[in-house]
Structure formats: C-alpha cells, structure tokens
Amino acid sequence: MAEEKVGEVIKYFAKPQVAAIKVIQGEIETGNTVRIVGHTSEVTCRIDSMEVDNKKVQKAVAGDFVGVKVADKVREGDAVYKVL
C-alpha cells in the first residue's frame, strides 16, 4: 500500500473527535483514505468531510488547515499520510 506524506496534526479535539491538520504538501480530498501515525497513534480512516474555517470543502491543498473527523485519538505532531 503506497503512501504520500501530506501533512501533520496541529491539534486534536476529543469531544467531536476531530483532528486539525496542516497540509504541507500535495492535496487531500473528500473520499481519500488517510493514515495518521505517531509515537503512540496509528489511525486509518476515510475522509467523509473536511472543513476550513467552519465551511465544508471538497479539497485541501498545501498551506491549508483543515478539520477532519477521525476514528480514534491522535496527537499533535503526528504525521498524516494519504493512502494512494
């Protein structure tokens, strides 16, 4: 399974289970599968929706900060990979 690093987790919000992700290269779109990996985390999930400034978006590119719902806890600094 090929992967491409696209970003990193900036913050995790526990109650809604949302990761704030900074896209550092490439792009991610609704429907993509991402894998979030850190020292104590490893979560793979499909992006069903993304938000930028509380507005739903279909695509995020390098430089964007997006909110993505995740299945489990992730941590600040975790790497975000797009599964190709």
C-alpha positions in Angstrom: 0.0 0.0 0.0 1.7 3.2 -1.2 1.5 6.4 0.9 2.4 10.0 0.5 3.0 12.3 3.4 0.7 15.3 3.1 0.6 16.9 6.5 0.7 16.8 10.3 -1.7 17.1 13.1 -1.7 20.5 14.7 -4.4 19.8 17.4 -6.9 17.1 18.4 -10.4 17.9 19.7 -11.6 15.0 21.8 -15.3 15.7 22.1 -16.1 15.8 18.4 -13.1 13.5 17.6 -11.7 16.0 15.1 -8.1 16.4 14.0 -6.9 19.8 12.9 -4.4 19.1 10.1 -2.0 21.4 8.3 -1.5 20.2 4.7 2.2 20.7 4.0 2.5 19.2 0.5 0.2 17.7 -2.1 -3.6 17.7 -1.6 -6.3 15.7 0.1 -9.9 15.4 -1.0 -13.1 14.1 0.4 -13.2 10.3 -0.2 -9.4 9.9 0.3 -8.1 7.5 2.9 -5.5 8.9 5.3 -3.3 7.2 7.8 -2.2 9.2 10.9 0.9 7.9 12.6 2.8 9.0 15.7 4.7 7.6 18.7 1.6 6.1 20.2 -1.0 6.6 17.5 -1.9 4.8 14.3 -5.3 5.5 12.8 -6.5 4.8 9.3 -9.7 6.5 8.2 -11.7 7.6 5.1 -12.3 11.4 4.9 -16.1 11.8 4.7 -16.0 15.5 5.1 -13.5 18.3 5.7 -13.9 21.9 7.0 -11.8 25.0 6.6 -13.0 27.9 8.8 -16.2 26.0 9.6 -17.1 25.7 5.9 -17.3 22.3 4.2 -14.7 21.8 1.4 -14.1 19.0 -1.0 -10.3 19.6 -1.4 -7.4 21.0 0.7 -4.0 21.9 -0.7 -0.6 22.7 0.7 -0.9 25.6 3.2 -4.5 24.8 4.2 -5.6 24.0 7.8 -8.5 21.5 7.8 -10.6 19.8 10.3 -11.2 16.1 9.7 -13.2 13.7 11.8 -11.1 10.7 12.9 -12.0 7.3 14.4 -9.6 7.4 17.4 -7.4 9.8 19.3 -4.4 11.3 17.5 -1.8 13.6 18.9 -0.2 16.9 18.0 2.8 16.3 15.7 1.5 13.0 14.3 2.3 12.6 10.5 -0.6 12.4 8.1 -0.2 10.2 5.0 -2.6 9.9 2.0 -3.0 6.2 1.0 -2.6 6.0 -2.7 
